[in-house]
Amino acid sequence: MLFKIDLHVHSKYSGDTDSDPEECVVRAVEQGLNGLAFTEHYSYEASEHAESMREKYEDVITIFRGVEYSAEEGHCLIFGVNADRLLSPYTPIEDVLKVVNEEGGVVIPSHPFRRGNSLGEMLLTLTGLCAIEGFNGANMRAFNDKAIEAAGELGISYTGGSDAHEPREVGSCFTEFREMVSHDNFIDLLKSGRYQGIDTRKVSKSRWFF
C-alpha cells in the first residue's frame, strides 16, 4: 500500500497567509492524500489547531504536526519533538541536529537551494540529516533538481511537500511512503527512508521570483 502525505503545509497560524487550516485538510482529502503535516513557521505550538481536527477527520485522513524552523543558516522541517521547548530561535544547524536527534526527532532541510532562507551547499557537510526536501511545491524545478541530487550524494532519501500557503496548493507535491503511516510509526518511517517525493505539477512553477 502506498501512503501519500503532504509534509509541508502552512496556514494562517504561520503569520504569512490567511489560509484556513480546515480548508487545507478538505483540499488534501479532495486530492486523494492519506495525510498532511502542518509545519507552521517558527513555532511547533502554532500548529496546536491540528489537534482539534485529528479526531474529526480520523476516518478520512491522518493529520501530523511539525514545524518549519529557522536555523541560523536556513529553514528546516522538524518532526517528532517540540522544538519550541528545545531550541532558541536561529540556533546553528549543527546544534539543531544534535539536539533534535538526541531527543528522537528528525531534521529535514526544506527547499535547501532556494535563495535567501535555505541551507544551500553547506548541507553536504552535515551529518545527522534524516532526509532532504526534494520536491517543494513553491520552488522552481532547478532548485528541486539540485536538492534531489544532493540527497543522492549524501545517500539519504528525499521528501515532497507543497509548501502550501493557500488551500489550492495542498498536494502539489507530497511524500509517497511504501506502507501505512500512523502517529505511532511516523518518525520511525521517516528515519527508515522508505519513501520518495512526488511532484504532481505538469510544469514546475514557483511563486518565488529568483
C-alpha positions as a Markdown table, in Angstrom:
| # | Residue | x | y | z |
|---|---|---|---|---|
| 1 | Met | 0.0 | 0.0 | 0.0 |
| 2 | Leu | 1.3 | 3.5 | -0.9 |
| 3 | Phe | 0.5 | 6.2 | 1.6 |
| 4 | Lys | 0.6 | 9.8 | 0.4 |
| 5 | Ile | 1.4 | 12.7 | 2.8 |
| 6 | Asp | 2.0 | 16.3 | 2.1 |
| 7 | Leu | 4.7 | 17.0 | 4.6 |
| 8 | His | 4.9 | 20.8 | 4.3 |
| 9 | Val | 1.6 | 22.8 | 4.8 |
| 10 | His | 1.2 | 26.3 | 6.2 |
| 11 | Ser | -2.0 | 28.0 | 7.5 |
| 12 | Lys | -2.9 | 31.4 | 8.9 |
| 13 | Tyr | -1.0 | 30.4 | 12.1 |
| 14 | Ser | 2.3 | 30.8 | 10.2 |
| 15 | Gly | 1.7 | 34.5 | 10.0 |
| 16 | Asp | 2.3 | 35.0 | 6.3 |
| 17 | Thr | -1.0 | 33.7 | 4.9 |
| 18 | Asp | -4.7 | 33.8 | 5.8 |
| 19 | Ser | -5.2 | 30.2 | 4.8 |
| 20 | Asp | -7.8 | 28.4 | 6.9 |
| 21 | Pro | -6.3 | 25.1 | 8.2 |
| 22 | Glu | -9.6 | 23.1 | 7.8 |
| 23 | Glu | -9.8 | 24.2 | 4.2 |
| 24 | Cys | -6.3 | 22.7 | 3.7 |
| 25 | Val | -7.5 | 19.4 | 5.2 |
| 26 | Val | -10.5 | 19.3 | 3.0 |
| 27 | Arg | -8.3 | 20.0 | -0.1 |
| 28 | Ala | -6.0 | 17.2 | 0.9 |
| 29 | Val | -8.9 | 14.8 | 1.1 |
| 30 | Glu | -10.1 | 16.0 | -2.3 |
| 31 | Gln | -6.6 | 15.4 | -3.7 |
| 32 | Gly | -6.6 | 11.8 | -2.5 |
| 33 | Leu | -4.0 | 12.3 | 0.1 |
| 34 | Asn | -3.8 | 9.9 | 3.1 |
| 35 | Gly | -2.2 | 12.6 | 5.3 |
| 36 | Leu | -0.8 | 16.1 | 5.7 |
| 37 | Ala | 1.5 | 17.8 | 8.1 |
| 38 | Phe | 1.1 | 21.3 | 9.4 |
| 39 | Thr | 4.5 | 22.8 | 9.6 |
| 40 | Glu | 3.8 | 26.4 | 10.7 |
| 41 | His | 6.7 | 28.9 | 10.6 |
| 42 | Tyr | 9.0 | 29.2 | 13.7 |
| 43 | Ser | 6.7 | 27.6 | 16.3 |
| 44 | Tyr | 5.6 | 24.0 | 16.9 |
| 45 | Glu | 2.9 | 25.3 | 19.2 |
| 46 | Ala | 1.4 | 27.3 | 16.3 |
| 47 | Ser | 0.1 | 24.0 | 14.9 |
| 48 | Glu | -2.0 | 23.3 | 18.0 |
| 49 | His | -5.0 | 23.8 | 15.8 |
| 50 | Ala | -4.3 | 20.4 | 14.2 |
| 51 | Glu | -5.2 | 18.5 | 17.4 |
| 52 | Ser | -8.9 | 19.6 | 17.2 |
| 53 | Met | -9.1 | 18.2 | 13.6 |
| 54 | Arg | -7.4 | 14.9 | 14.1 |
| 55 | Glu | -10.5 | 13.2 | 15.6 |
| 56 | Lys | -12.9 | 15.0 | 13.3 |
| 57 | Tyr | -11.2 | 13.7 | 10.2 |
| 58 | Glu | -9.6 | 10.5 | 11.5 |
| 59 | Asp | -11.7 | 8.3 | 9.3 |
| 60 | Val | -10.6 | 10.0 | 6.1 |
| 61 | Ile | -7.1 | 11.5 | 6.6 |
| 62 | Thr | -4.3 | 11.5 | 9.1 |
| 63 | Ile | -3.1 | 14.9 | 10.4 |
| 64 | Phe | 0.5 | 15.3 | 11.6 |
| 65 | Arg | 2.4 | 18.2 | 13.2 |
| 66 | Gly | 5.9 | 19.6 | 12.8 |
| 67 | Val | 7.5 | 23.0 | 12.4 |
| 68 | Glu | 9.4 | 24.8 | 9.8 |
| 69 | Tyr | 12.2 | 26.0 | 12.0 |
| 70 | Ser | 14.6 | 28.8 | 11.1 |
| 71 | Ala | 18.1 | 27.8 | 12.0 |
| 72 | Glu | 20.9 | 30.4 | 11.8 |
| 73 | Glu | 21.7 | 29.2 | 8.3 |
| 74 | Gly | 18.3 | 28.5 | 6.8 |
| 75 | His | 15.0 | 26.6 | 7.1 |
| 76 | Cys | 14.4 | 23.0 | 8.0 |
| 77 | Leu | 11.4 | 20.8 | 8.9 |
| 78 | Ile | 11.5 | 19.2 | 12.3 |
| 79 | Phe | 9.2 | 16.4 | 13.3 |
| 80 | Gly | 8.9 | 14.3 | 16.4 |
| 81 | Val | 9.8 | 16.9 | 19.1 |
| 82 | Asn | 8.5 | 20.1 | 20.4 |
| 83 | Ala | 11.2 | 22.4 | 19.0 |
| 84 | Asp | 9.9 | 25.4 | 21.0 |
| 85 | Arg | 11.0 | 23.7 | 24.2 |
| 86 | Leu | 14.4 | 22.6 | 22.9 |
| 87 | Leu | 15.7 | 25.3 | 20.7 |
| 88 | Ser | 16.1 | 29.1 | 20.8 |
| 89 | Pro | 15.4 | 31.0 | 17.6 |
| 90 | Tyr | 18.1 | 30.8 | 14.9 |
| 91 | Thr | 20.2 | 28.1 | 16.6 |
| 92 | Pro | 23.1 | 27.0 | 14.3 |
| 93 | Ile | 22.1 | 24.0 | 12.3 |
| 94 | Glu | 24.7 | 21.7 | 13.7 |
| 95 | Asp | 23.4 | 22.3 | 17.2 |
| 96 | Val | 19.8 | 21.8 | 15.9 |
| 97 | Leu | 20.8 | 18.4 | 14.5 |
| 98 | Lys | 22.5 | 17.4 | 17.7 |
| 99 | Val | 19.6 | 18.4 | 20.0 |
| 100 | Val | 16.7 | 17.0 | 17.8 |
| 101 | Asn | 18.4 | 13.7 | 17.1 |
| 102 | Glu | 19.2 | 13.2 | 20.8 |
| 103 | Glu | 15.6 | 13.7 | 21.6 |
| 104 | Gly | 14.4 | 11.2 | 18.9 |
| 105 | Gly | 13.2 | 13.6 | 16.3 |
| 106 | Val | 14.2 | 14.2 | 12.7 |
| 107 | Val | 15.5 | 17.2 | 10.7 |
| 108 | Ile | 14.8 | 17.7 | 7.0 |
| 109 | Pro | 16.2 | 20.8 | 5.2 |
| 110 | Ser | 13.3 | 22.5 | 3.5 |
| 111 | His | 13.8 | 24.0 | -0.1 |
| 112 | Pro | 17.5 | 23.7 | 0.6 |
| 113 | Phe | 18.7 | 25.5 | -2.6 |
| 114 | Arg | 16.1 | 28.4 | -2.6 |
| 115 | Arg | 17.9 | 31.6 | -2.3 |
| 116 | Gly | 17.8 | 33.6 | 0.9 |
| 117 | Asn | 16.4 | 31.2 | 3.5 |
| 118 | Ser | 18.0 | 27.8 | 2.8 |
| 119 | Leu | 21.0 | 25.8 | 3.9 |
| 120 | Gly | 22.5 | 25.5 | 0.4 |
| 121 | Glu | 25.7 | 23.7 | -0.3 |
| 122 | Met | 26.6 | 23.5 | 3.4 |
| 123 | Leu | 24.1 | 20.7 | 3.9 |
| 124 | Leu | 26.6 | 18.5 | 2.1 |
| 125 | Thr | 28.9 | 18.8 | 5.1 |
| 126 | Leu | 26.3 | 17.9 | 7.7 |
| 127 | Thr | 25.7 | 14.6 | 9.5 |
| 128 | Gly | 22.5 | 13.6 | 11.1 |
| 129 | Leu | 20.1 | 14.7 | 8.5 |
| 130 | Cys | 17.1 | 12.4 | 8.1 |
| 131 | Ala | 16.3 | 13.3 | 4.6 |
| 132 | Ile | 16.2 | 16.3 | 2.2 |
| 133 | Glu | 13.1 | 18.0 | 0.9 |
| 134 | Gly | 13.5 | 17.2 | -2.8 |
| 135 | Phe | 10.2 | 18.3 | -4.2 |
| 136 | Asn | 8.9 | 21.7 | -2.9 |
| 137 | Gly | 5.8 | 22.9 | -4.5 |
| 138 | Ala | 6.8 | 26.6 | -4.3 |
| 139 | Asn | 10.2 | 26.0 | -5.9 |
| 140 | Met | 11.4 | 26.3 | -9.5 |
| 141 | Arg | 12.4 | 22.9 | -11.0 |
| 142 | Ala | 16.1 | 23.7 | -10.9 |
| 143 | Phe | 16.1 | 24.2 | -7.1 |
| 144 | Asn | 14.3 | 20.8 | -6.6 |
| 145 | Asp | 16.6 | 19.0 | -9.0 |
| 146 | Lys | 19.6 | 20.2 | -7.1 |
| 147 | Ala | 18.1 | 19.1 | -3.8 |
| 148 | Ile | 17.4 | 15.6 | -5.2 |
| 149 | Glu | 21.0 | 15.4 | -6.5 |
| 150 | Ala | 22.3 | 16.4 | -3.0 |
| 151 | Ala | 20.2 | 13.7 | -1.4 |
| 152 | Gly | 21.8 | 11.2 | -3.7 |
| 153 | Glu | 25.3 | 12.5 | -2.9 |
| 154 | Leu | 24.6 | 12.1 | 0.8 |
| 155 | Gly | 22.9 | 8.7 | 0.4 |
| 156 | Ile | 19.7 | 9.7 | 2.1 |
| 157 | Ser | 16.1 | 9.9 | 0.9 |
| 158 | Tyr | 14.2 | 12.9 | -0.3 |
| 159 | Thr | 10.7 | 14.0 | 0.6 |
| 160 | Gly | 8.0 | 16.1 | -1.1 |
| 161 | Gly | 5.8 | 18.8 | 0.3 |
| 162 | Ser | 3.6 | 21.5 | -1.2 |
| 163 | Asp | 4.9 | 24.4 | 1.0 |
| 164 | Ala | 1.2 | 25.4 | 0.6 |
| 165 | His | 0.2 | 28.9 | 1.7 |
| 166 | Glu | -3.2 | 28.5 | 0.2 |
| 167 | Pro | -5.6 | 25.5 | 0.3 |
| 168 | Arg | -5.5 | 25.1 | -3.5 |
| 169 | Glu | -1.7 | 24.4 | -3.3 |
| 170 | Val | -2.0 | 21.4 | -1.0 |
| 171 | Gly | -0.9 | 18.2 | -2.6 |
| 172 | Ser | 1.0 | 19.8 | -5.4 |
| 173 | Cys | 4.0 | 17.8 | -4.0 |
| 174 | Phe | 3.8 | 15.0 | -1.5 |
| 175 | Thr | 5.8 | 12.1 | 0.0 |
| 176 | Glu | 4.9 | 8.6 | -1.0 |
| 177 | Phe | 5.5 | 6.0 | 1.7 |
| 178 | Arg | 5.6 | 2.3 | 0.9 |
| 179 | Glu | 3.4 | 1.4 | 3.9 |
| 180 | Met | 0.6 | 2.8 | 6.0 |
| 181 | Val | 1.8 | 5.7 | 8.2 |
| 182 | Ser | 0.3 | 6.4 | 11.7 |
| 183 | His | 1.1 | 8.7 | 14.5 |
| 184 | Asp | 2.9 | 5.8 | 16.2 |
| 185 | Asn | 5.2 | 4.9 | 13.4 |
| 186 | Phe | 5.6 | 8.3 | 11.6 |
| 187 | Ile | 9.1 | 9.1 | 12.9 |
| 188 | Asp | 10.4 | 5.6 | 12.5 |
| 189 | Leu | 9.3 | 5.5 | 8.9 |
| 190 | Leu | 10.9 | 8.9 | 8.2 |
| 191 | Lys | 14.1 | 7.5 | 9.6 |
| 192 | Ser | 13.8 | 4.4 | 7.5 |
| 193 | Gly | 14.0 | 6.2 | 4.2 |
| 194 | Arg | 11.4 | 4.0 | 2.6 |
| 195 | Tyr | 9.6 | 6.8 | 0.7 |
| 196 | Gln | 10.1 | 9.3 | -2.1 |
| 197 | Gly | 9.0 | 12.7 | -3.0 |
| 198 | Ile | 6.4 | 13.2 | -5.7 |
| 199 | Asp | 5.7 | 16.3 | -7.9 |
| 200 | Thr | 2.2 | 16.3 | -9.4 |
| 201 | Arg | 2.7 | 19.6 | -11.3 |
| 202 | Lys | 2.9 | 19.3 | -15.1 |
| 203 | Val | 5.2 | 22.3 | -15.1 |
| 204 | Ser | 7.2 | 23.2 | -12.0 |
| 205 | Lys | 6.3 | 26.7 | -11.3 |
| 206 | Ser | 7.4 | 29.0 | -8.5 |
| 207 | Arg | 5.8 | 31.9 | -6.6 |
| 208 | Trp | 9.3 | 32.9 | -5.7 |
| 209 | Phe | 11.0 | 35.2 | -8.1 |
| 210 | Phe | 14.7 | 34.3 | -8.2 |
